[in-house]
Structures are given as structure tokens and as C-alpha cells.
Amino acid sequence: MACLEVPNFLNLNLNPNLTLMFRVLVSLPVVLILAGCSRPGDSQARRAHELLEAGQFEEARVLIDSSLKQTPASTSLRQERLHLALLLGQPEIAAGEAGQILRLNPKAQPYRRPLEDRLPAVRANALKALALDPPDRPAPSSLIKAGLKDPDPTVRREAAEATRILEPKEAIKILRTAAKDSDWLTRATAARLFGQRGDPSLIPDLFTMLQDPDSYVRRFARRSLLELAEKAKADAYLSSLRSSDRTTQIVAALALVRLNDGRGAEILLAEIANPLGIERVECVKAVSKLVDPRVVPALRTAAGDKDPEVRVVSLIALGLLKDKDSVPLFKKISADPSSPKEVKLAASKALDLLSKPADQP
């Protein structure tokens, strides 16, 4: 602080000792005011912050704990304890400390500083903590939106995850932004959370994400499309059967089966017959639920496929369908020494299923 000058009317030719006395007397009120602004625990909190910045976590913890025993109502000390929890990757503890701060001072904003921290891990953990126990103010949505603009993808992903605490309309708006993020894992997170939202209006978004350049994003988009089928109507998927993209057609057909709709059966049967198909196992499982005269012949053919996994699910499906005409096939496979062990076991299981009532597994 700049040294306070003696007012002009006191600038007399006084003895140096008297001049010093005047300076002290004039400065004293300012010193007292500054001292009064410092709350109990603030100096210890500042020291704890220095220790945390230096990476001396244990020393900081000891200082914070001992100081809080003397000044338990110090929000500045609790803010540093929150900071420590975030540094150590303990969002549950941080959320509890934020709650303590807000009880002591309802106008406090315990996440403001952590969300501006220089370390991405602290910012990401702050969003995790916020989602565990959302504060009333500022609105969590504003903090989550800010997190989605963070330069670090880890923080953006946590912002997307935190949308689970928001109302559907608000959350979906934020997730649609996350679905276009430059980071593939953030987009995948959005695709997964679309399915968890259970809103069929997101089906077009997910079909778009099936074209994502990243396989991880496509995988979650596919999964969410099938999850949403249980809450959607067939019309939401029918138009995709006519898509020029094969994957889109197959996923739409799989979703329709979940709605007891067999209008995509031809697409599924073609995929089963395609030796290069990547959805063959799932297609076998799906068509076995349909009442379609083409299904059993297709499954018998698939039971002799080169892919052991396709053979296994096809044999089990025939057994579940009680296809007694396939008994010779089952016996032949069971006795064939060249059949893989898992295929022979599946054939034996299929024979066993034929002897059980239709409602018994």
C-alpha cells in the first residue's frame, strides 16, 4: 500500500518524531478497517491454498482440519477443503463441502472458483460434484453450459454427463450441442445419454449419428436407437428402412422387431445370409421372434455357417421355436467331430429345448 501523506494543514515544520507520530495516527484507522475485513480463518485458508498450489496436499489437509476445529464457520477454509477434494478426485466429498458452504452462506457460489481452475481435472470434478448435489444458484444449467464450452474435452464430457440433473427440454438442448462436439468421446457420451433420456423425438438425431466417422459414437447411437424403440412408434423407424445406408436399414429393422413389427424382416434375413455382415448374430436373435415362414429355413442354413457364433445362436433359436424338423440337423452336428465344441453344445441344448414345454426355458 502506498504510504499515506500527512494532510497539508499538518505539513508544518515539526520535529521529525512528531511528524512520524502524525503519520501513524492518520494511518491507524485504515489499518484497523483492513484488519476488520479479514474473517476468522482467512489467513489459514490463504496458506492452505498456497500449499495446495504447491502440491503439498497432506500439509494442506492437516492445516485445514486443525483450523476448522477453531473456526468451523469459516467458508474460506471449507472452500479450500472443497478444492482439496477436487484435486484428489473425490467429488462426493466436494459436494458435501459445497453444501456446508451454502448452509453457512446461502449467497455463496462454491463452484465458481473450481470451474475456473487452471487444472482440467479440477474443473471436471467440479461438474461431477455439482451433479451430485445441485445448488439452487446460480442455475446449474448455466454452469453446465459453460462447462460445455471448456477448451478441454474431459470437462466437456462431464458437462454432458451432468445434464442428467436437468429437465428434459433443457438437457436435450445441451446434449444436441454435445452431439456435434469435436471430441469423439463427447459425441459418444451424447449418443448414450440420448437413449437414457427416453425421448423418441431424439431418434432422428441418433440416425444422423449412425453416420459419425467414429465407430464408438456409432455403437452408442445404435444402442440408444434400440433402447428408444420401447417408447416409440413404428413410424419413427419405417422411413429409415428405405435409407441408402445399410447400417441404418438394419438398425431400423432391429428396432421394429422390438415393436413386434416385421416389416424389416427382409433386411434382417439378407444380413444373416451375408457372410460379411457385422450384425448377423443380432439379426438371428431378432428374426427368431417373428412369425414369418422365411425364418426357420434361414436359421437352418445359418446353423451351418462358417461363423461359430452365428451357428450357436441359430441352433438355440431353432430349439426355442420348437422346430422338430430340425432334429436330424441337431443330431448330425452333435455327432460331427469337426464341429466346434460350443456348436455341439448348442445343438445338444436345442434338442433339450424341444423336449420342454414352450414356456419353460
C-alpha positions in Angstrom: 0.0 0.0 0.0 1.3 3.5 -0.8 2.3 5.4 2.3 -0.3 7.9 3.5 0.7 11.5 3.3 0.1 13.9 6.1 -2.6 16.4 5.2 -1.3 19.9 4.0 -2.6 21.7 7.0 -0.4 19.4 9.2 2.6 19.9 7.0 4.4 22.2 9.4 8.0 22.4 10.3 7.6 20.0 13.2 10.1 17.8 15.0 10.7 14.6 12.9 9.4 12.5 15.8 6.2 14.4 15.9 5.8 14.1 12.1 6.1 10.3 12.4 3.5 10.3 15.2 1.1 12.2 13.0 1.6 9.7 10.2 0.9 6.7 12.5 -2.2 8.3 13.9 -3.5 9.1 10.4 -2.7 5.5 9.1 -4.2 3.7 12.1 -7.9 3.9 11.1 -7.1 2.4 7.7 -5.1 -0.4 9.3 -8.0 -1.1 11.6 -10.5 -1.1 8.8 -8.4 -3.6 6.8 -8.0 -5.8 9.8 -11.7 -5.8 10.3 -12.3 -7.0 6.8 -10.4 -10.2 7.4 -12.6 -13.0 8.7 -11.5 -15.7 11.1 -9.8 -18.5 9.2 -9.0 -16.4 6.1 -5.3 -16.3 6.7 -5.1 -20.0 7.3 -7.2 -20.5 4.1 -4.7 -18.5 2.1 -1.9 -20.6 3.5 -3.7 -23.8 2.7 -4.3 -22.5 -0.9 -0.6 -21.9 -1.3 0.1 -25.5 -0.1 -2.4 -26.9 -2.5 -0.9 -25.0 -5.4 2.5 -26.3 -4.4 1.1 -29.9 -4.4 1.6 -30.3 -0.7 -1.8 -31.9 -0.2 -1.2 -33.6 3.2 0.2 -30.5 4.8 -2.8 -28.5 3.4 -5.2 -31.1 4.8 -3.7 -31.0 8.3 -3.8 -27.2 8.3 -7.4 -27.1 7.1 -8.6 -29.7 9.6 -6.9 -28.1 12.6 -8.0 -24.6 11.6 -11.7 -25.7 11.1 -11.7 -27.0 14.7 -11.1 -23.5 15.8 -13.2 -21.7 13.2 -15.8 -24.2 12.0 -17.9 -21.5 10.4 -15.1 -20.4 8.1 -16.3 -20.6 4.5 -12.9 -19.8 3.1 -11.4 -22.8 4.9 -14.2 -25.0 3.6 -13.6 -23.7 0.1 -10.1 -24.9 0.3 -11.2 -28.3 1.7 -13.6 -28.5 -1.4 -10.6 -27.6 -3.6 -8.5 -30.4 -2.0 -11.3 -32.9 -2.6 -11.4 -32.0 -6.3 -7.7 -32.2 -6.6 -7.8 -35.7 -5.1 -10.7 -36.8 -7.4 -13.3 -37.0 -4.6 -16.4 -35.3 -6.0 -18.7 -36.8 -3.3 -16.7 -35.1 -0.5 -16.5 -31.9 -2.6 -20.3 -31.9 -3.0 -20.7 -32.3 0.8 -18.4 -29.4 1.4 -20.2 -27.2 -1.1 -23.4 -28.0 0.8 -21.8 -26.9 4.1 -20.6 -23.6 2.5 -24.1 -22.9 1.2 -25.6 -23.6 4.6 -23.2 -21.1 6.2 -23.7 -18.6 3.4 -26.7 -19.1 1.1 -25.4 -16.5 -1.3 -22.0 -18.2 -1.8 -21.0 -19.8 -5.1 -18.7 -22.7 -4.1 -18.2 -23.9 -7.7 -17.3 -20.6 -9.3 -13.6 -20.8 -8.5 -13.2 -24.6 -9.2 -14.8 -24.2 -12.6 -12.2 -21.5 -13.4 -9.3 -23.6 -12.1 -6.2 -23.9 -14.2 -6.4 -27.7 -14.0 -8.9 -29.5 -16.3 -9.2 -32.4 -13.7 -10.4 -29.9 -11.1 -12.9 -28.4 -13.5 -14.2 -31.8 -14.5 -14.5 -33.0 -10.9 -16.4 -29.8 -10.0 -19.0 -30.7 -12.6 -19.2 -34.2 -11.1 -19.7 -32.8 -7.6 -22.3 -30.2 -8.9 -24.3 -33.0 -10.4 -24.3 -35.0 -7.1 -25.9 -32.1 -5.2 -27.0 -29.3 -7.5 -27.0 -25.8 -5.9 -30.0 -23.5 -6.3 -28.0 -20.6 -7.5 -26.6 -19.9 -9.9 -28.8 -22.2 -12.0 -26.9 -25.5 -12.7 -27.8 -25.3 -16.4 -25.7 -22.1 -16.7 -22.7 -23.8 -15.1 -23.2 -26.9 -17.3 -23.4 -24.8 -20.5 -20.2 -23.0 -19.5 -18.6 -26.4 -19.0 -19.6 -27.5 -22.5 -17.5 -24.6 -23.9 -14.4 -25.6 -21.9 -11.3 -26.0 -24.1 -10.6 -29.4 -22.5 -12.7 -32.3 -23.8 -12.7 -34.1 -20.4 -14.5 -31.1 -18.9 -17.0 -31.0 -21.8 -17.8 -34.7 -21.3 -18.5 -34.2 -17.7 -20.7 -31.2 -18.6 -22.7 -33.6 -20.9 -22.9 -36.2 -18.1 -24.2 -33.5 -15.7 -27.3 -32.9 -17.9 -28.9 -35.8 -16.1 -29.9 -33.3 -13.3 -31.7 -31.0 -15.7 -35.3 -31.0 -17.0 -35.7 -32.9 -20.3 -36.1 -29.9 -22.6 -33.1 -28.1 -21.2 -30.9 -31.2 -21.1 -31.7 -32.2 -24.7 -30.8 -28.8 -26.0 -27.4 -29.0 -24.3 -26.9 -32.6 -25.5 -27.6 -31.7 -29.1 -24.7 -29.3 -28.8 -22.5 -32.0 -27.3 -23.5 -34.4 -30.2 -21.7 -32.0 -32.6 -18.5 -31.7 -30.4 -15.1 -32.0 -32.0 -14.2 -34.7 -29.4 -15.4 -38.2 -30.4 -15.9 -39.3 -26.8 -18.1 -36.3 -26.0 -20.2 -37.2 -29.0 -20.4 -40.8 -27.9 -21.5 -39.6 -24.4 -24.3 -37.5 -26.0 -25.4 -40.6 -28.0 -25.5 -42.7 -24.9 -27.4 -40.1 -22.9 -29.9 -39.6 -25.7 -31.0 -43.2 -25.2 -31.2 -42.7 -21.4 -33.5 -39.7 -21.8 -36.1 -42.0 -23.3 -37.5 -39.3 -25.7 -38.5 -40.7 -29.1 -38.0 -37.2 -30.6 -34.3 -37.9 -30.5 -34.5 -40.8 -32.9 -33.7 -38.6 -36.0 -30.6 -37.2 -34.1 -29.4 -40.7 -33.5 -29.9 -41.9 -37.0 -27.7 -39.0 -38.0 -25.1 -40.1 -35.5 -25.0 -43.5 -37.1 -23.0 -41.8 -39.9 -20.4 -40.5 -37.4 -16.8 -41.1 -38.5 -16.0 -42.7 -35.1 -17.1 -46.3 -34.5 -17.6 -45.7 -30.8 -20.1 -42.9 -31.5 -22.0 -45.2 -34.0 -22.1 -48.0 -31.4 -23.8 -45.8 -28.8 -26.1 -44.3 -31.4 -27.2 -47.8 -32.4 -27.7 -48.9 -28.8 -29.8 -45.8 -28.0 -31.9 -46.3 -31.1 -32.8 -49.8 -29.9 -33.5 -48.5 -26.4 -35.8 -45.9 -27.6 -37.8 -48.4 -29.6 -39.6 -49.5 -26.5 -41.0 -46.0 -26.1 -41.6 -45.1 -29.8 -44.0 -45.9 -32.5 -43.1 -47.9 -35.6 -43.4 -44.8 -37.8 -40.3 -43.4 -36.2 -38.3 -46.1 -37.8 -40.1 -47.0 -41.0 -38.6 -44.3 -43.2 -35.1 -45.5 -42.3 -35.8 -48.9 -43.9 -35.5 -47.1 -47.2 -32.2 -45.4 -46.4 -29.3 -45.9 -48.8 -27.1 -46.7 -45.8 -27.1 -50.4 -44.9 -26.4 -49.9 -41.2 -29.3 -47.5 -40.9 -31.6 -50.1 -42.5 -30.5 -52.9 -40.2 -30.8 -50.8 -37.0 -34.3 -49.6 -38.1 -35.3 -53.2 -38.8 -34.0 -54.4 -35.4 -35.9 -51.6 -33.6 -39.1 -52.6 -35.4 -38.8 -56.2 -34.2 -38.8 -54.8 -30.6 -42.1 -53.2 -31.5 -43.4 -56.6 -32.8 -43.3 -55.2 -36.3 -41.8 -57.5 -39.0 -41.7 -55.0 -41.9 -37.9 -55.1 -41.8 -37.6 -58.9 -41.9 -36.3 -59.0 -45.4 -33.4 -56.7 -44.4 -32.5 -58.9 -41.4 -32.7 -62.1 -43.4 -30.4 -60.6 -46.0 -27.9 -59.6 -43.4 -27.9 -63.1 -41.9 -27.1 -64.6 -45.3 -24.3 -62.0 -45.9 -21.0 -63.6 -44.8 -19.5 -60.2 -44.4 -22.4 -58.8 -42.3 -21.4 -57.4 -38.9 -24.9 -57.6 -37.3 -25.6 -61.3 -38.2 -25.9 -62.6 -34.6 -28.3 -59.8 -33.6 -30.3 -60.4 -36.7 -30.7 -64.1 -35.9 -31.9 -63.3 -32.4 -34.3 -60.7 -33.9 -35.9 -62.8 -36.6 -36.5 -65.7 -34.3 -39.1 -63.5 -32.6 -41.0 -63.0 -35.8 -43.9 -65.1 -37.2 -42.6 -65.4 -40.7 -42.4 -68.6 -42.9 -38.9 -67.5 -44.1 -37.4 -67.5 -40.7 -36.9 -71.3 -40.0 -35.3 -72.1 -43.4 -32.9 -69.1 -42.9 -32.0 -70.3 -39.4 -31.3 -73.9 -40.6 -29.0 -72.5 -43.3 -27.3 -70.3 -40.7 -26.8 -73.4 -38.4 -24.2 -74.5 -41.0 -22.4 -71.1 -41.3 -18.6 -70.7 -41.1 -19.0 -68.3 -38.1 -19.4 -70.4 -34.9 -21.2 -67.7 -33.1 -23.8 -67.4 -35.9 -24.2 -71.2 -35.7 -24.7 -71.2 -32.0 -27.4 -68.6 -31.9 -29.2 -70.1 -34.9 -29.3 -73.6 -33.3 -30.6 -72.2 -30.0 -33.2 -70.2 -31.9 -34.4 -73.3 -33.7 -34.7 -75.1 -30.4 -36.7 -72.2 -28.9 -39.0 -72.3 -31.9 -39.7 -76.0 -31.3 -38.7 -76.9 -34.8 -38.9 -80.7 -34.6 -38.0 -81.0 -38.3 -34.5 -79.8 -37.4 -33.9 -82.8 -35.1 -31.8 -84.6 -37.7 -29.7 -81.5 -38.1 -29.1 -81.2 -34.4 -28.1 -84.8 -34.1 -25.8 -84.6 -37.1 -24.0 -81.5 -35.6 -23.7 -83.1 -32.2 -22.1 -86.2 -33.6 -19.8 -84.4 -36.0 -16.2 -84.4 -34.6 -15.3 -81.5 -36.8 -17.9 -79.2 -35.2 -16.5 -76.7 -32.7 -17.3 -77.6 -29.0 -19.6 -74.6 -28.5 -21.6 -75.5 -31.6 -22.0 -79.1 -30.5 -23.2 -77.9 -27.1 -25.7 -75.6 -28.8 -27.1 -78.5 -30.8 -27.5 -80.6 -27.7 -29.2 -77.7 -26.0 -31.5 -77.3 -29.0 -32.5 -81.0 -28.7 -33.1 -80.5 -24.9 -35.3 -77.4 -25.6 -37.5 -79.5 -27.9 -38.4 -81.8 -25.0 -39.6 -79.0 -22.8 -42.9 -77.1 -22.7 -43.0 -73.9 -24.8 -43.0 -71.7 -21.7 -40.1 -73.4 -20.0 -36.5 -72.2 -20.8 
